[in-house]
Amino acid sequence: MNKSGSLAELYRETPYKLAGHGQRNIGVLQEAFRQIDAEMNSDMYGSGRLIEEFQQEMAGVLGKETAVFFPSGTMAQQIALRLACDRTGVKKVAYHPLCHLEIHEQDGLKELHQIETVLLADKDSLITLQDVQSMPDDVACLLLELPQREIGGQLPDYAELAAISAYCREQRIWLHLDGARLFEVLPYYGKTAAEICGLFDSVYISFYKGLGGIAGAVLAGAAEFTQPSKVWKRRYGGDLISLYPYILSASYYYHLRVGRMQQYYEEAKELAAMLNQVEGVSTLPEVPVSNMFHLHFGLSRSKLEPILADVYEATGVGITPAARETGVSSAYCEINVGDSYGAIPKDKVKEAASLLHKLLAESR
Amino acid sequence: MNKSGSLAELYRETPYKLAGHGQRNIGVLQEAFRQIDAEMNSDMYGSGRLIEEFQQEMAGVLGKETAVFFPSGTMAQQIALRLACDRTGVKKVAYHPLCHLEIHEQDGLKELHQIETVLLADKDSLITLQDVQSMPDDVACLLLELPQREIGGQLPDYAELAAISAYCREQRIWLHLDGARLFEVLPYYGKTAAEICGLFDSVYISFYKGLGGIAGAVLAGAAEFTQPSKVWKRRYGGDLISLYPYILSASYYYHLRVGRMQQYYEEAKELAAMLNQVEGVSTLPEVPVSNMFHLHFGLSRSKLEPILADVYEATGVGITPAARETGVSSAYCEINVGDSYGAIPKDKVKEAASLLHKLLAESR
């Protein structure tokens, strides 16, 4: 860094951030609660109108019989996979090598449930029908993540997805959707949430990714599946006396932003196209299929970050708080387009892209 | 019920409730957030000033090196017991037969950790030094709950507690405190939280019992104990991106109410004395040792509840939303004295007690 302070600090100070919906500050909660009647009763250990109505609404949106609100997707998905294994009595699930459960959960699935995992596909590729057909035949459950976040949010095309679903049904393999970013992929597929979820036996969605809520998740499926998930929620300590701080903000931001996904998607494509013109920079996927993509640089993190810092300071445009090293001369960052991007004057973005172009050229 | 609606509904309508701090409604959160700067940054996955400062403050209050904020006590305590077992390699813990982990958590401890439990003492009695001395000698951890909630919030005297602690230390048995209601027992012992916690290796406290927060818990102990507890918090799905709705309200209501525990305790003794004068009613303990006690009735629940309903309607005083049956002609409810009691005109309470006396006499 050529200036005092970390890249994250400089990023925080930029007025124009390419990604996200703005700061994750207390105002996010205050805004969601401003119009709510103080007399409204809390949910109580998973019961009460407040939680039950939202669960019903989400079940309807996802086209499932029932839905259960969880404090986190980590908890919801481990429980989903455990229940899927209990159906067959074989504790074996298959998922992508960069699945959230494999890389972000400290092996909770294995430590808490002794579930064996089968990693499908190369870590840089999507899971294909062929991968699924080659799985060991005692796999109880397959988890698919749409979009595949850790590889830039890539997506299988709909025909491939439908074929995987048909195969799993035929083979009686439980198919679970990690839909943390489900609403973000609907414009690409041109389908409703219920249409996509119809291919899956169970689905989890998150409220703080593209929707920008505070935290919280929903797990949906048939009642015979969600009912025991509530027992496990209690076992995990997730059946809090009050989950309403998350539920009411989830509801508020869901309604605020679910209709903006087409716009985020179009803007992500526009931004990616602009960035792909910068020499030494490429996006993955080249043309985004949701509101997200990865930005790859042909430069080590230590050489890249001072350049980004200069761009932030000169233009006020923040690209990322931190780059991740992927090799001796490569690094990347993730961009999720939300409300912030649309508020940036277009020439500011162009100015940042062309300064980045210039500084990268000088560094070679 | 002689009137339409359940006892819980009638209770909700009463203007004068003996127990609690008032309705658990959205206003509880709104009040806690009213004065907070909207620009304050969220905690992020267990990091950031907001969570770290509160954890430090609680570590100080509890006299422990470190403290970790958890969404729930269920999660915090299972993890505490697991870590205690990992020290010795023997998955065996001892606790009271009516311990929260035994009766309210759907066997999470056993299902998630395969930990064997040794139940100490008769379910109607406190755990004594003698019970502890008679445990199997491979017990890794003893959990004590102060006060013992399910038997009216009884407490061992301090000398007994100190003797149990000394014995555990000598035998290298990990001693964990279920201090869900720790602040509530300090006036009886005449000790600080740190003095009581000094007898224990680890301690959990709750923010929504006597303190009246929304949800949340803290687990405290040495850094070598709390550090791995964060890994398990991640495994459980409790390491949320944002826990601030619970942390900030925990902090607000902790500071609001921690100084009122002596008052709640005195009021609980006063109220229990008044109720013990009603024939057919007795409190457990007879003289409360915290802000809580159980109210026992020599009547079946089905005969009792219409009488309670009449008392609520005639006097406006609410005693409980529901009684629990304990035998063919016995039932009880729990009373936790909080802010509500002090706001009731004294003659209203007397009026309710004497009507209860009269109606119970007529029912015999």
HADDOCK unambig.tbl for C-alpha pairs under 7 A between the chains (distance, minus, plus):
assign (segid A and resid 24 and name CA) (segid B and resid 41 and name CA) 6.17 0.50 0.50
assign (segid A and resid 24 and name CA) (segid B and resid 42 and name CA) 5.71 0.50 0.50
assign (segid A and resid 25 and name CA) (segid B and resid 38 and name CA) 6.44 0.50 0.50
assign (segid A and resid 25 and name CA) (segid B and resid 39 and name CA) 5.65 0.50 0.50
assign (segid A and resid 25 and name CA) (segid B and resid 40 and name CA) 5.44 0.50 0.50
assign (segid A and resid 25 and name CA) (segid B and resid 41 and name CA) 4.20 0.50 0.50
assign (segid A and resid 25 and name CA) (segid B and resid 42 and name CA) 4.91 0.50 0.50
assign (segid A and resid 26 and name CA) (segid B and resid 38 and name CA) 4.84 0.50 0.50
assign (segid A and resid 26 and name CA) (segid B and resid 39 and name CA) 6.28 0.50 0.50
assign (segid A and resid 26 and name CA) (segid B and resid 40 and name CA) 5.65 0.50 0.50
assign (segid A and resid 26 and name CA) (segid B and resid 41 and name CA) 6.30 0.50 0.50
assign (segid A and resid 26 and name CA) (segid B and resid 42 and name CA) 6.23 0.50 0.50
assign (segid A and resid 27 and name CA) (segid B and resid 38 and name CA) 4.07 0.50 0.50
assign (segid A and resid 27 and name CA) (segid B and resid 39 and name CA) 6.38 0.50 0.50
assign (segid A and resid 38 and name CA) (segid B and resid 25 and name CA) 6.45 0.50 0.50
assign (segid A and resid 38 and name CA) (segid B and resid 26 and name CA) 4.84 0.50 0.50
assign (segid A and resid 38 and name CA) (segid B and resid 27 and name CA) 4.08 0.50 0.50
assign (segid A and resid 39 and name CA) (segid B and resid 25 and name CA) 5.65 0.50 0.50
assign (segid A and resid 39 and name CA) (segid B and resid 26 and name CA) 6.29 0.50 0.50
assign (segid A and resid 39 and name CA) (segid B and resid 27 and name CA) 6.38 0.50 0.50
assign (segid A and resid 40 and name CA) (segid B and resid 25 and name CA) 5.45 0.50 0.50
assign (segid A and resid 40 and name CA) (segid B and resid 26 and name CA) 5.68 0.50 0.50
assign (segid A and resid 41 and name CA) (segid B and resid 24 and name CA) 6.20 0.50 0.50
assign (segid A and resid 41 and name CA) (segid B and resid 25 and name CA) 4.23 0.50 0.50
assign (segid A and resid 41 and name CA) (segid B and resid 26 and name CA) 6.31 0.50 0.50
assign (segid A and resid 42 and name CA) (segid B and resid 24 and name CA) 5.71 0.50 0.50
assign (segid A and resid 42 and name CA) (segid B and resid 25 and name CA) 4.90 0.50 0.50
assign (segid A and resid 42 and name CA) (segid B and resid 26 and name CA) 6.25 0.50 0.50
assign (segid A and resid 72 and name CA) (segid B and resid 237 and name CA) 5.80 0.50 0.50
assign (segid A and resid 72 and name CA) (segid B and resid 240 and name CA) 6.64 0.50 0.50
assign (segid A and resid 74 and name CA) (segid B and resid 237 and name CA) 4.66 0.50 0.50
assign (segid A and resid 75 and name CA) (segid B and resid 236 and name CA) 6.02 0.50 0.50
assign (segid A and resid 75 and name CA) (segid B and resid 237 and name CA) 4.57 0.50 0.50
assign (segid A and resid 105 and name CA) (segid B and resid 234 and name CA) 5.89 0.50 0.50
assign (segid A and resid 105 and name CA) (segid B and resid 235 and name CA) 5.32 0.50 0.50
assign (segid A and resid 106 and name CA) (segid B and resid 231 and name CA) 6.66 0.50 0.50
assign (segid A and resid 106 and name CA) (segid B and resid 234 and name CA) 6.57 0.50 0.50
assign (segid A and resid 106 and name CA) (segid B and resid 235 and name CA) 5.59 0.50 0.50
assign (segid A and resid 107 and name CA) (segid B and resid 235 and name CA) 6.56 0.50 0.50
assign (segid A and resid 108 and name CA) (segid B and resid 235 and name CA) 4.07 0.50 0.50
assign (segid A and resid 108 and name CA) (segid B and resid 236 and name CA) 6.54 0.50 0.50
assign (segid A and resid 112 and name CA) (segid B and resid 112 and name CA) 5.21 0.50 0.50
assign (segid A and resid 112 and name CA) (segid B and resid 113 and name CA) 6.67 0.50 0.50
assign (segid A and resid 113 and name CA) (segid B and resid 112 and name CA) 6.68 0.50 0.50
assign (segid A and resid 214 and name CA) (segid B and resid 242 and name CA) 6.32 0.50 0.50
assign (segid A and resid 215 and name CA) (segid B and resid 240 and name CA) 6.85 0.50 0.50
assign (segid A and resid 215 and name CA) (segid B and resid 241 and name CA) 6.54 0.50 0.50
assign (segid A and resid 215 and name CA) (segid B and resid 242 and name CA) 6.28 0.50 0.50
assign (segid A and resid 231 and name CA) (segid B and resid 106 and name CA) 6.66 0.50 0.50
assign (segid A and resid 234 and name CA) (segid B and resid 105 and name CA) 5.88 0.50 0.50
assign (segid A and resid 234 and name CA) (segid B and resid 106 and name CA) 6.57 0.50 0.50
assign (segid A and resid 235 and name CA) (segid B and resid 105 and name CA) 5.30 0.50 0.50
assign (segid A and resid 235 and name CA) (segid B and resid 106 and name CA) 5.59 0.50 0.50
assign (segid A and resid 235 and name CA) (segid B and resid 107 and name CA) 6.57 0.50 0.50
assign (segid A and resid 235 and name CA) (segid B and resid 108 and name CA) 4.07 0.50 0.50
assign (segid A and resid 236 and name CA) (segid B and resid 75 and name CA) 6.03 0.50 0.50
assign (segid A and resid 236 and name CA) (segid B and resid 108 and name CA) 6.54 0.50 0.50
assign (segid A and resid 236 and name CA) (segid B and resid 236 and name CA) 6.34 0.50 0.50
assign (segid A and resid 237 and name CA) (segid B and resid 72 and name CA) 5.80 0.50 0.50
assign (segid A and resid 237 and name CA) (segid B and resid 74 and name CA) 4.66 0.50 0.50
assign (segid A and resid 237 and name CA) (segid B and resid 75 and name CA) 4.57 0.50 0.50
assign (segid A and resid 240 and name CA) (segid B and resid 72 and name CA) 6.63 0.50 0.50
assign (segid A and resid 240 and name CA) (segid B and resid 215 and name CA) 6.83 0.50 0.50
assign (segid A and resid 241 and name CA) (segid B and resid 215 and name CA) 6.52 0.50 0.50
assign (segid A and resid 242 and name CA) (segid B and resid 214 and name CA) 6.32 0.50 0.50
assign (segid A and resid 242 and name CA) (segid B and resid 215 and name CA) 6.29 0.50 0.50
assign (segid A and resid 245 and name CA) (segid B and resid 245 and name CA) 6.27 0.50 0.50
